Amino acid sequence: MVDYYIYAWDCSISPEHSDHYLTNGVNTFAHFKRDKENIKKEQLAAGKLSAVSKTVVLHWNKESHGATGDESVSEYFNLVWKWSGRKSEWIIRALKDYYIKGANDKIKLLYIVTDGTLSNKGVKTCVELNKDMHYETVVFHAFDQDPEKIDLSVAASFFQSRCIACRNYDLHHIIDISLKYDYDKINIENFAARKHQLQSYIKLKYINKLGLDNDGLHEINKLKKLEDRLNRELLSKRMKYTSQAAYLNAITKMSPIPIAGSIEIWNFYCSSYKLTEEVEEFVAASLEYIKSHQKYYVFDGYKPDPKVDKPVENVQISTATS
């Protein structure tokens, strides 16, 4: 049994992108080594550390910039030398042909670093090749001076369990899609804060599924139940506001609602109806995405969005889930 730690480094870059990509991309190898050690420490603490592990760098050039000569690397594999060109499917072919031989061999960590994208046909090919593969943790880094030119397509077929996706070092997704999402943790008070995490879960879990399957049907049912529950919670809060003594007294006497109470109630109703619309729009978009036969690979949202994303700090890998 061998535990593999794979670093797939796309260094067949175009000249106009070389400075930005190389300057930023080379640092991901240090992150890869850090995350590899963190995973080993977690395994050791759990008594599951494999006796044999291997670190492999897959790359599309004669040398892997930023990693060459590193003593922690067991082997370098030049994809160009073997297949002459650049395609993400060769990551999978190399792993199948040269590394993952035994039933107990595991890919504990896969880093994919690129400045490119894949066509829908390329993604479909990778999905087919990955059907009998398993990746416990996938970390994806895409770099380009124009963030709209990069997306999730290169890594989409590899997302199976713990997924981390970054664009120009900005964290956009961190979720374990192999686990069932705990919808009960979402309530009307924390919906705004947890919405992005749920969207990441749905987006990455169904990014390679075209149309509905049983998992999708169950997910749709959970989303509808979530919407109903959140609407009931909002209705309950509205009832509490309209049951306030000052409000009821004013209504009974057919007199104006006290100014202080009126402003408070007005503000609450405005925010509550806005939140109702937000819940409905989110659930509707999620249902449409799960059912859709056409998936988009944009980093945020379910469809292309011209808005620029706000940066989020990079994080280290942890097995903890929220």
N, C-alpha and C positions, 0 to 999 in steps of 0.2 A: 504494500500500500504506500503510495506516494502522494504527498500534499504538494500541489503546484501553486506557485505564485508567479503570475504572468504579467509582464509589462509589454504592451503592444504600442510601439512608438512609430508613428507615421512621419518619417523624415524625408519623404520624396515631395518636397514642397515647391511651390512656384516661387521664382525669385522675388516677386513683388511682396510676398508675404513672409519672406525668410526672416527678416529682422524681428518683426513682432512675434512670430510663431516660435522661433528658436529662443529668443530672449525670455519668453514666458513659459514655453513648453518644457524646457530642460529642467526647470525646478520641480516638475511633477515627479521626477524619479526619486528625489529625496522624500516626497510625500508617500510614494509607493513603499519605500523601505520602512518608513515610520509606521505605516498602516500594517505592513507585513509583520513587524515586530509586535504591534498591538494585538493582532489576531493570535499570534503564537503565545503571548502572555495569557490571553483569555483561555486558550486551549489548555495551557499548562495548569492554570488555576482550576479548570474544570476536570482535570485528569484525562484530557483527550488529545494531548499533543502527539502527533505522529512521529515515529522514530526516523522517518525519512522525509525530507522536504527538498524541493528543487525550485530554484528561481530561474526563470527563463525570460530573455528579452527577445521579442519578435520585432523586426524592423524592416523598412523598405529601402535600405541603403547599405553601403559597405560598412558603415559604422553607425552605432546608435549614439548620437550626440548626447553628452551629459551622463552617459552610463558606461561607456567603453572603459574596460580595465578595472571595473569595480569588482572587488574580490568576493562580494556577496552573491554575485551572479553566477549561476551554475553553467549557463550556456547562452550564447547568442545565436539567433537563427535569422538569416537574411532571406526574406520572402522574395525579393527581386532575384536573387541568385538562383532560387529554386523555380520560380514561376514567371519571372520577367514581367514586371508591371506592378500596378497597385490596385488591389481589391480587398475589401474587408473580409470577404468570404475565405481568404487565404489564412486568416487568423485561425478560423475553425478547421480548415484542412490541415494546417500545420500541427495543431493540437491533436487531431485524430490520427494523423499518419505517423507522428514522431513521439508523442508524449502520453496521451491517455490510452493506455493499453490494458490495464487491469480493471476489473469491475469495481475495485475499491479505491482506485486512483481518484483524487478529488482536486478540483480547481477551487482553492480557498479564496483566491483574490485575482481579479483580472482588471488591470488598468488599460484603458484605451485612450490614446492621446492623438488628436488629429486637428487639421485645419480644413478638412474636407467634408463632403456630404455624400450620401448615396441616393441613387434613383430608386423609385418604388420597386423596379425589377430587381435591383441589387439587394434591397431589404428582403424581398420575398425569397430570393436565393438563400440568404443567410438564415432566414426563419426555418426553411426546410432543412438546411445542414445542422441547425442547432436543436432539432427535435429530440435527438438522443444525447444531448449534452446538458451538463448542469454546472452553473456558476454560482457559488455561494455568495460572493460579493463582487459587484461590478462597479468600478469607479470610472466615469467618463469625463474627459476634459476636451473641450473644443475651443479653439482660439482663432480669432480673426479680428482685424482692426474694425471691420464692419460687422457688428454682432448679428445683423439680419442675414448674413451670408452663411451662418452655421446653424445646425439644428441637431436633433437627436437621432437622425437616420442611421448614422454609422454604428451606434450602440444599441439601437432599438431591439434587435433580435436577441441580444445577450441579456436583457433585463428579465430575471427570473426570480430572484430572491431579494437580497439587500441591494438597493440601487442608490447610487449617488451620481448626480449629473451637474456639471459646472460649465458655465460659459464665460470665458475670459476670467477664470477664477471666482466668478460669482456663483454661489450655490443656488440652484433652482429646484432640485429634487433630492430628498433623502427619505427613503421609505423601504420597508420590507414587504414586497407584494406577495410573498409566499404565505404570509399570515392573513387570517381573516381580519378585516378592519373592524374595530370596535365602535360601532355607531352609537352605542349607549353613552360613550364619553362626550358626545356632542350634545349641547343644550343651547337654548336661545341666548344665554349669557356669553358663551365662548364660541359661538358659531363663526363669527368673523375671524377669530384667531385660528380656528382649526380647519377652516374651509380650504386653505391652500394645501394642507397635508392630505385631506381627503381627495382633493383634485389630483394631487401627485399620484396617489394610490390608484385611482381610476384610470388616469391617463397612461401610466406605465404598465398596469396590469392588462389593459385591453388594447394597447398600441399595436399589437400584431394580430388582433382578432378582427376579421372582417365580417360584420353581421353578428347575429345573436347565437349564443350557445347556452348551455345550462347555467354556467357560471354567470353569464350576463343576465339571464332571467332572474336569478337569485339576487344579483346586485341591484337590478331595477326595483325589485320588490322591497329591498332594504332602503333604497333611496326614497321611494314613495312613502314608506312608513316613517322615515326620518322627517320628511316634509310635513306629514300629518301631525306628528308629535310636536314639532317646532311651532306649527300654527296653533295647536292647542295651548302650548305654553304662552304664546303671545296673547291669545284670547283671554287666558286666565289673568295675565298681568293687566289687560285692559279692564277686566271686570273689577279688579282690585282698585284701580284708579277711579272708576265710575261709582264705586261703593264708598268713597270717602265721605265723611260726615258733611263737610262743607259743600260738596258737590250735590249730595242728595237733598240737603236742606234747601239749597238754592232752587233745585228743580221742583221740590214740593211746594215752595212758596211762589213759584213762577217769577223768581227774581234773578238778577244777574249773578253769575258765578263769581265769587270773590276773585279779585285780580290776581293775587298770588297763586291761588289754586288754578285759575283759568290758564295762566301762562305755563304752569307746570304740566297741566293736563294736555295743553296744546302741543308743547314740546315733545311730550311722551308719545302722543298720537302720531305726530309727524315722523319721529324716529322709528316707531313700531311699524307703521305702514311701509316705510322705506325698507325696513328689515324683512318684512313679509315679501316684498317684491324681490329682494336680494336672494332669499331662500328659494322662491319659485323659479327665478332665472337660473340659479345655480343647478337646481335639480333638473330642470328642463334641458339645460346644456349637457349635463352629465348623461341623461337618458339618451339624448340624440347621439352623443359620442359613442356610447356602448353599442347602440344599434347600427351605427354607420358602417357602410361598406368602403368608406374612404377616410383614412386616418391621416392627420397632419403631424409632422414631426417637430413643430415649433417647441421651444423650450417651455414657454408658459401659456396657459390657456389650452383650449381644445382646438382652436383655429388661429390662423395668422392674425397678429395684432400689431399695429404700427407703433404702439406705445413702447417706450424704452423702459426696461425693467430696472428696478432699484437694486443695487448691489447688496449681497448678504455675505457675511463673513464665512470664510472657509472653515470646515470643521474636521476633526479627526474621526475615524471610524469607531463606532461603539456598537456593541450588540444590544444595548438598551433600546427598547421600543416604547413609544408613547401611546 
